[in-house]
Amino acid sequence: MGLDTMLLFPKAREGESAGDLNRRRGSVCLLAAVIATPMSIWLFSNLENIWPQIMPLEGSAFLAGATALGTALAILPLIAGLGFLLAIWFGVESVFQSRRHPTPVIDKLIVGAGLLVWFAPVIAALASAGRALATGRIHFVRPPRDYLLATDPIAYWQGVGFWIIMAGLFGFLAWRYWRGKLLARA
């Protein structure tokens, strides 16, 4: 892959098991997320103070400053999000592979976090359908639409059905991943 299989995904050490390698990769990804998250929050919260310092610049200085700021605004949240997701991925994979030292408490925390992350879209879709059933109104953000049971029942029920179908799809995909892990362990 180049660059020693990249810094984020280090190579296996001599005699290192697959579980230990994935746990180390997960730790590196988690560290990247932990570092990038506060940097990203700080950058977005101080944007109104940073941009006025770049605006008066001219020519190549403005181009360099605006490019650096825009790059940081784009890359840091991406590193934070991907680092978290990859940390969960590698962590879950490490739990179900051989490791030199067992860590049952950490393994349970990792599996719990992994289950929550994998099934969170299911919970969110079911919550949207449940909220629509409770209020008689379903809201879609893009394009902005509100469908009321009293005024447009067909569109309303189609929206509720959409969220239920999406919950089923997300649940199926999450179950396909976890089925082999949870049932193999039992």
KASUL-V39779 format. One record per residue. N is the residue number from 1. SS is DSSP state (H for helix, E for strand, - for the rest). PSI is psi in degrees with one decimal (999 if undefined). D_LAST is the distance of its C-alpha to the last C-alpha in Angstrom with 1 decimal. Layout:
n=N ss=SS psi=PSI d_last=D_LAST
n=N ss=SS psi=PSI d_last=D_LAST
//
This chain:
n=1 ss=- psi=-20.9 d_last=36.5
n=2 ss=- psi=157.9 d_last=39.3
n=3 ss=- psi=47.0 d_last=39.9
n=4 ss=- psi=49.0 d_last=37.6
n=5 ss=- psi=33.6 d_last=34.7
n=6 ss=- psi=153.9 d_last=35.8
n=7 ss=- psi=-33.9 d_last=35.5
n=8 ss=- psi=-32.5 d_last=32.5
n=9 ss=- psi=79.9 d_last=30.4
n=10 ss=- psi=155.4 d_last=31.4
n=11 ss=- psi=161.4 d_last=31.1
n=12 ss=- psi=140.5 d_last=28.9
n=13 ss=- psi=168.0 d_last=30.8
n=14 ss=- psi=119.9 d_last=31.5
n=15 ss=- psi=10.6 d_last=28.5
n=16 ss=- psi=135.1 d_last=26.2
n=17 ss=- psi=164.3 d_last=22.6
n=18 ss=H psi=-37.6 d_last=21.1
n=19 ss=H psi=-41.4 d_last=19.0
n=20 ss=H psi=-39.2 d_last=22.2
n=21 ss=H psi=-46.2 d_last=24.3
n=22 ss=H psi=-34.4 d_last=22.2
n=23 ss=H psi=-39.2 d_last=22.2
n=24 ss=H psi=-41.7 d_last=25.9
n=25 ss=H psi=-41.3 d_last=26.4
n=26 ss=H psi=-38.1 d_last=24.6
n=27 ss=H psi=-41.0 d_last=26.9
n=28 ss=H psi=-42.9 d_last=29.9
n=29 ss=H psi=-40.4 d_last=29.0
n=30 ss=H psi=-39.9 d_last=28.5
n=31 ss=H psi=-42.3 d_last=31.8
n=32 ss=H psi=-41.0 d_last=33.5
n=33 ss=H psi=-41.1 d_last=32.3
n=34 ss=H psi=-33.3 d_last=33.4
n=35 ss=H psi=-42.5 d_last=36.8
n=36 ss=H psi=-29.8 d_last=37.4
n=37 ss=H psi=-53.9 d_last=36.5
n=38 ss=H psi=-32.2 d_last=39.3
n=39 ss=H psi=-42.0 d_last=41.7
n=40 ss=H psi=-44.5 d_last=41.1
n=41 ss=H psi=-45.1 d_last=41.5
n=42 ss=H psi=-43.6 d_last=44.7
n=43 ss=H psi=-45.7 d_last=46.1
n=44 ss=H psi=-34.9 d_last=45.7
n=45 ss=H psi=-22.9 d_last=47.0
n=46 ss=- psi=15.7 d_last=50.0
n=47 ss=H psi=-35.8 d_last=50.8
n=48 ss=H psi=-18.4 d_last=53.9
n=49 ss=H psi=-27.9 d_last=55.3
n=50 ss=H psi=-45.3 d_last=54.3
n=51 ss=H psi=-40.9 d_last=55.7
n=52 ss=H psi=-20.6 d_last=59.2
n=53 ss=H psi=-24.7 d_last=59.5
n=54 ss=H psi=-33.6 d_last=58.7
n=55 ss=H psi=-43.3 d_last=60.8
n=56 ss=- psi=-12.0 d_last=64.3
n=57 ss=- psi=158.0 d_last=63.6
n=58 ss=- psi=154.0 d_last=65.2
n=59 ss=H psi=-134.7 d_last=64.7
n=60 ss=H psi=-27.7 d_last=62.3
n=61 ss=H psi=-43.1 d_last=61.4
n=62 ss=H psi=-44.0 d_last=60.3
n=63 ss=H psi=-44.3 d_last=58.4
n=64 ss=H psi=-44.6 d_last=56.6
n=65 ss=H psi=-46.3 d_last=55.8
n=66 ss=H psi=-37.9 d_last=54.6
n=67 ss=H psi=-43.7 d_last=52.5
n=68 ss=H psi=-43.1 d_last=50.9
n=69 ss=H psi=-46.5 d_last=50.2
n=70 ss=H psi=-39.2 d_last=48.8
n=71 ss=H psi=-44.1 d_last=46.6
n=72 ss=H psi=-39.7 d_last=45.3
n=73 ss=H psi=-29.4 d_last=44.7
n=74 ss=H psi=-41.1 d_last=42.8
n=75 ss=H psi=-41.6 d_last=40.8
n=76 ss=H psi=-46.4 d_last=39.7
n=77 ss=H psi=-33.1 d_last=37.7
n=78 ss=H psi=-43.7 d_last=36.1
n=79 ss=H psi=-41.6 d_last=35.1
n=80 ss=H psi=-48.0 d_last=33.8
n=81 ss=H psi=-49.2 d_last=31.6
n=82 ss=H psi=-36.5 d_last=30.4
n=83 ss=H psi=-42.2 d_last=29.9
n=84 ss=H psi=-47.6 d_last=27.6
n=85 ss=H psi=-41.5 d_last=25.6
n=86 ss=H psi=-32.9 d_last=25.4
n=87 ss=H psi=-42.3 d_last=24.4
n=88 ss=H psi=-45.2 d_last=21.4
n=89 ss=H psi=-54.4 d_last=20.6
n=90 ss=H psi=-35.8 d_last=21.1
n=91 ss=H psi=-45.8 d_last=19.3
n=92 ss=H psi=-43.6 d_last=16.1
n=93 ss=H psi=-38.0 d_last=16.5
n=94 ss=H psi=-30.7 d_last=17.2
n=95 ss=H psi=-37.2 d_last=14.1
n=96 ss=- psi=17.8 d_last=12.0
n=97 ss=- psi=164.8 d_last=14.8
n=98 ss=- psi=140.4 d_last=16.4
n=99 ss=- psi=159.4 d_last=18.9
n=100 ss=- psi=-43.4 d_last=21.6
n=101 ss=- psi=119.6 d_last=21.0
n=102 ss=- psi=143.1 d_last=17.7
n=103 ss=- psi=80.7 d_last=18.2
n=104 ss=H psi=-36.5 d_last=15.4
n=105 ss=H psi=-46.3 d_last=17.7
n=106 ss=H psi=-37.6 d_last=18.8
n=107 ss=H psi=-42.6 d_last=15.3
n=108 ss=H psi=-39.2 d_last=14.4
n=109 ss=H psi=-41.7 d_last=17.9
n=110 ss=H psi=-44.6 d_last=17.4
n=111 ss=H psi=-41.3 d_last=14.2
n=112 ss=H psi=-44.7 d_last=16.1
n=113 ss=H psi=-39.9 d_last=19.2
n=114 ss=H psi=-44.3 d_last=17.6
n=115 ss=H psi=-42.1 d_last=16.1
n=116 ss=H psi=-44.5 d_last=19.6
n=117 ss=H psi=-43.7 d_last=21.5
n=118 ss=H psi=-36.7 d_last=19.7
n=119 ss=H psi=1.4 d_last=20.0
n=120 ss=H psi=-40.6 d_last=23.4
n=121 ss=H psi=-33.0 d_last=25.4
n=122 ss=H psi=-47.1 d_last=23.8
n=123 ss=H psi=-41.9 d_last=24.8
n=124 ss=H psi=-42.3 d_last=28.2
n=125 ss=H psi=-42.1 d_last=28.9
n=126 ss=H psi=-34.8 d_last=28.0
n=127 ss=H psi=-38.6 d_last=30.1
n=128 ss=H psi=-43.1 d_last=33.0
n=129 ss=H psi=-42.0 d_last=32.9
n=130 ss=H psi=-40.8 d_last=32.7
n=131 ss=H psi=-39.5 d_last=35.6
n=132 ss=H psi=-41.1 d_last=37.5
n=133 ss=H psi=-35.7 d_last=37.0
n=134 ss=H psi=-34.6 d_last=38.1
n=135 ss=H psi=-18.1 d_last=41.1
n=136 ss=- psi=17.8 d_last=42.3
n=137 ss=E psi=134.8 d_last=42.6
n=138 ss=E psi=137.4 d_last=40.4
n=139 ss=E psi=132.7 d_last=41.3
n=140 ss=E psi=137.8 d_last=40.8
n=141 ss=- psi=-48.2 d_last=41.8
n=142 ss=- psi=119.8 d_last=42.9
n=143 ss=- psi=151.4 d_last=45.2
n=144 ss=- psi=114.6 d_last=45.9
n=145 ss=E psi=142.7 d_last=45.7
n=146 ss=E psi=127.7 d_last=45.4
n=147 ss=E psi=125.9 d_last=45.0
n=148 ss=E psi=141.0 d_last=45.9
n=149 ss=- psi=-36.3 d_last=45.0
n=150 ss=- psi=-34.3 d_last=48.6
n=151 ss=- psi=-28.7 d_last=50.3
n=152 ss=- psi=72.2 d_last=48.0
n=153 ss=H psi=-32.3 d_last=45.4
n=154 ss=H psi=-48.9 d_last=44.5
n=155 ss=H psi=-36.3 d_last=43.8
n=156 ss=H psi=-50.3 d_last=42.0
n=157 ss=H psi=-30.0 d_last=39.6
n=158 ss=H psi=-39.8 d_last=39.1
n=159 ss=H psi=-43.7 d_last=38.1
n=160 ss=H psi=-43.3 d_last=35.6
n=161 ss=H psi=-37.8 d_last=34.2
n=162 ss=H psi=-47.5 d_last=34.0
n=163 ss=H psi=-34.7 d_last=31.8
n=164 ss=H psi=-41.7 d_last=29.5
n=165 ss=H psi=-42.8 d_last=29.3
n=166 ss=H psi=-39.7 d_last=28.7
n=167 ss=H psi=-42.0 d_last=25.8
n=168 ss=H psi=-42.2 d_last=24.3
n=169 ss=H psi=-48.8 d_last=24.9
n=170 ss=H psi=-40.8 d_last=23.4
n=171 ss=H psi=-40.9 d_last=20.4
n=172 ss=H psi=-46.1 d_last=19.9
n=173 ss=H psi=-42.1 d_last=20.3
n=174 ss=H psi=-41.1 d_last=18.0
n=175 ss=H psi=-36.2 d_last=15.2
n=176 ss=H psi=-37.8 d_last=16.0
n=177 ss=H psi=-47.7 d_last=15.4
n=178 ss=H psi=-22.4 d_last=12.2
n=179 ss=H psi=-48.9 d_last=10.6
n=180 ss=H psi=-31.2 d_last=10.1
n=181 ss=H psi=-48.7 d_last=8.9
n=182 ss=H psi=-40.1 d_last=6.4
n=183 ss=H psi=-32.5 d_last=5.1
n=184 ss=H psi=-35.0 d_last=5.5
n=185 ss=H psi=-37.0 d_last=3.8
n=186 ss=- psi=999 d_last=0.0
//
